[in-house]
Each structure stands twice: as C-alpha cells, then as structure tokens.
C-alpha cells in the first residue's frame, strides 16, 4: 500500500516492481532521500511566465485566422506566423500567452501567409511566404528586422508556377540562408541559397526520384552536413511514395539518399516529415500507409538510423478509434523525445496531439487538444522551452464554427495535466508496434541546377486587430519569484521473478526525473549480472527480469547502483541491497 501512495505523489522516483505481492509481501526499506531545492525564475521583459498548462485564444470574429509556423524568439518569447483573412500575420508572444507585438503583411496583393521562418544568429527573422498551400503559387523570401519594423530585403518569384518552401536555415560554411521544399517541373526536391546580406540567389538545386511529389520537408544541420527528411515518388502511383533521408555537405553536394520502411516493390504510401540528429543517430518521424495508398489507414512512423542512414529500428503508432494518424515534428528532451502529431477522431474530427517517447520509442504519455477543430495539423507548430512543450493551432470552436481563431498554449514535459480544470487537454491512447523487416535501401535522385529568377520586392507592414481571449479553466498560472521543487526517491528492496505476473520485474517507475542514466546490479561476489544505460522510467521491459546470461538466477541478495538524472540536469546516485525471491 505504501508503494501505491508514494507512486501517486508528484516528484517521486521509485525503483518499483511490476505489482505488489500481497501474499508474500516483504517490508520495504524506508525511503531515505528527500531533497528540496529553491530555484529563481526570471520574468521576461514585457510579459510573464507560466508554471502550468494553459491555452489562450487570439482572433477577430470578423476574420479567419490560421497558424502555420511557431519558432523561438529572443528573450524566451515566440514568433507565431500565419494568416488573418487574406494577409500574412506575425505575432510575438511571451511565455504566458500574452501578445507583445503583431504585424500583418500583404505580400501578394491576394491571399497569402507566412509559411516558415527562423531567427538567425543576429536576431533577424528569415522566412518565406506564399499565396497557396499547394498548386500554383507566388513565393516571397524575406529578411525582416522586427525591432525596427523594416525588411532588410525581400525577393519574389512567380515563375515557375508552383514552388513550396517548407524550411530555412543558415549555412555554417558561409552564413547564407538555405530554403528548401519543392519546385515545379515534376514537383521535385528544391533547394535555393540566398546571400544573407542582399538576398541575391547564389545556388539552386533540384532533384527528381522519377515522378511527381518529391519534397524536402524537415532539416537538421550539423557541423559538417545537413540532413533532410522528405518523400520521393518512385513511380506514377500513390503507392510508390516513400520516406526519404538525404545527406548534403555544406557546399551543396548530395552525399547519399535512402528510402526506408518499404521497398519499391511493396505497395505503400509513406512520408518523412521531420528529423533530428543526436550523437551518432538520426531520428525520423512521419506518417503513411504501410500497405497500400489509402491514408485513412495512416499510422505515425518513428524510426532510427545511423549517421549514414543505416536503419536501426522502426515503430508505428496507432490510436484506437482514430484514423489518418500522423507525426510532423520531433524534439529531443532528456531521456527521449516530444513528438507532435494529428489524427481524425471517429473518422471526422481533426485532433492535435503530443506525446513523450523514451529512447526506444516507448510511450511515456500522450495528450490531445480536444477542440472541435485543431487545424494546422500538418505544420511545425511546437517548440520545447524549459519544462514545457509550447504549441499553436487554430479552432472554430469559440466562434460558433464561423471562422477560425488562433490557439496558443503549453503542456509540461512530464505530461501531468490531470489535475487541471482545462477540459481541452485530455489523455489519448497512443500504441506502438514494431515494424517487422523494415526496408533500408539507397535511392539516388537525378539532380540538376535550375535558374529561376527571384526579383526584388518591397512589402510593408501593418498592425492587425487581433483580440486576445482567456479560455475558462485553461488560464495561465503565473510563476512566483521562487518555487520549491521536491524530489523524493524511494527504492524497494525485494522482487520475485517467478513468472506469476506479480513482482516479476525490477524497474524504475517515477515522476520527477528525466532519465535513468545507469542501472547496475551485482551479485554477492561483486560480479555484474545486469546493466542498462540511458533509458526512460516506467518501462517494465527495460528493468531486470532476474536472469543472467539468459538463465534465471537463484534466490539471493544482490546490490544495485542507480544514477538518476533530475529535471534540472543534475544527477542523484542511489545504491543498496535487493533481495530476489523465487
């Protein structure tokens, strides 16, 4: 009973067993570690900070607003880009959801929106805007000085008729800006590099896997390369679309390109939307059908490769009662990842969801934003900031379904939201399955250098009417100047791996820590019988099952040594005796 009470307390990290054996209960060692730390929180200039989950709404009842991109801004604030009516909008928002500044732009003299952006190393906003999400487009590249409300430069292209730019980054080799996405021809992968000072085009690259629908969507830049997540259409059918992973050097040379999960001969329709590089591993997230071309059966796909694209493992994720499950963004956090995804609930209502996965792709928690429409689902609309995942979307729920308003909020990285009154954030069941025999193969597209012309262009900024609204039950709880963070670690000292389903596994089950850095178990002679490194708690399969070299060990007393990583990045070491009973 005491273990159950401890497990319900926030901030507990208990090295638990799978169930408490009522018949053979052994008195657990009293927990002995309890520490309280006092931390100082910096309040942002012009705004506040929240210590809770919250949601806020921005929108004019007479206009339709839509979110397209969320990026970190200076001073721990955020830029939210999108559209209002027919014009592009850009908001500066603080950590409590207060709008510190808002601008609107008429880039195309028609409908347009800011599709993506980033803040460069000097604090300028680099981005692209266009007038259509798909099909024929007018595209704008720009460098904008928010503080002085002026464009350093902007470029406009109307020919070819269809270009879509989904990302931008600074080239470490020369400081120029590299935009990527797709371009007309046969809808091919497209990269364009612009001089950081003038916007003049320095380099263009286009590549084709053989049919329409090639695009470079996500990117990750390292000191010597840039990796792109995307998709390639290998043939004329929708079942020929495959997720792609491509590596370039900073001079623009393609080093390799690979497709994963399904071979060219296996009918499927799969997309790679985002990726990160950590140490010697690439982590990718996407969506699609593993068998056939119908995206109503889409699953979220999540897989890891080496830095050369060699596949380590792959998993798919589903939601009971949900269809068109997809993953669009992955963020690294201690001990695992935060992912942004979407699905259709009951086949009709779009939902935005977030989940925390451990390093092995196990689900730690999953939460959905329970509005009538959480649109903007296929866009990179999340940022990890401190102890929270901050996100944006849009909803018509608060405007009688007439027009969309912008939604902005945050969820804590530990996923603890159950005590809140905010009914718009609720738990969703996300289930992982191993993708058996996933394909791993090289597929190089044909490359060439186009010569599209980008002309100088001079947009101007306006100041839109965009009222702010609190959502009842989902308000921000402002942080005080100091707050206490209690860390409690309780280590039981017995388990019984006898196959009866009770106390069969010795594993970390906790709240208040971000990762188990190391778990080692030694026998009475000092020989190591078990070790696991860098894993998330709450996973019975990652604990010790009472075997050594594949064989059950006999009842005895062992010694454990555990290194926990706390939420602030510090470490706690615990060691003691463990009794194994059969």
Number of C-alpha atoms within 10 A of each C-alpha: 8 9 17 11 8 18 18 11 13 14 19 20 25 23 20 27 26 21 15 19 16 9 6 11 11 14 9 13 14 11 13 10 12 11 10 10 9 10 12 10 12 12 17 14 11 12 15 19 21 19 18 21 23 27 26 21 22 21 24 19 16 12 16 19 27 25 30 24 24 27 21 20 19 11 12 15 24 23 22 28 28 24 25 27 18 20 22 27 28 25 20 21 22 23 24 26 29 21 21 14 14 20 19 23 23 18 26 20 11 14 17 27 32 27 28 24 27 22 20 17 9 6 14 18 19 25 25 24 30 28 23 18 15 10 12 17 21 22 28 27 25 22 25 19 14 16 8 7 12 14 18 17 20 23 22 21 20 17 16 15 14 20 28 29 27 23 21 26 22 20 21 16 12 11 15 19 23 22 26 26 23 24 26 19 16 15 22 28 30 26 24 21 22 23 15 20 12 14 21 17 20 12 16 19 20 24 24 23 21 16 18 21 22 29 32 29 25 25 23 16 19 14 10 11 19 20 27 25 25 27 26 30 27 21 15 12 14 18 22 22 29 28 27 29 29 23 23 17 16 17 13 18 11 18 13 16 19 21 26 25 25 23 15 19 8 14 19 23 25 34 27 31 29 27 28 22 20 12 7 9 17 22 23 28 29 28 27 28 23 23 16 17 19 15 19 15 17 26 26 27 31 25 24 23 20 15 16 16 23 16 21 14 17 24 22 23 21 21 18 11 11 23 22 23 28 29 29 27 24 28 18 18 18 21 20 22 21 24 22 27 24 26 27 19 16 11 12 12 16 24 22 25 24 27 24 25 21 23 19 18 22 19 21 19 19 20 21 21 22 19 20 16 21 24 24 22 24 16 22 27 22 26 21 20 16 13 16 21 23 26 24 29 29 27 24 20 15 17 14 9 12 13 20 29 28 27 25 24 24 26 22 18 23 18 18 16 18 11 6 15 12 18 14 16 21 15 18 17 15 21 14 17 13 15 18 10 10 16 15 17 16 15 18 17 20 11 15 11 13 15 9 14 14 19 14 16 15 13 16 12 17 13 12 18 14 21 12 16 16 14 16 12 13 19 21 22 14 14 16 14 10 11 13 10 15 14 19 22 23 22 25 22 23 21 29 25 23 16 11 9 12 17 22 25 24 25 21 27 20 26 23 21 27 24 26 23 18 16 22 17 21 18 17 11 8 10 11 15 17 18 16 15 14 18 22 26 25 22 18 17 10 18 24 23 22 23 13 12 8 8 8 13 17 11 14 12 15 21 20 19 15 22 18 23 21 19 20 14 12 9 14 15 11 14 14 14 19 21 15 21 18 14
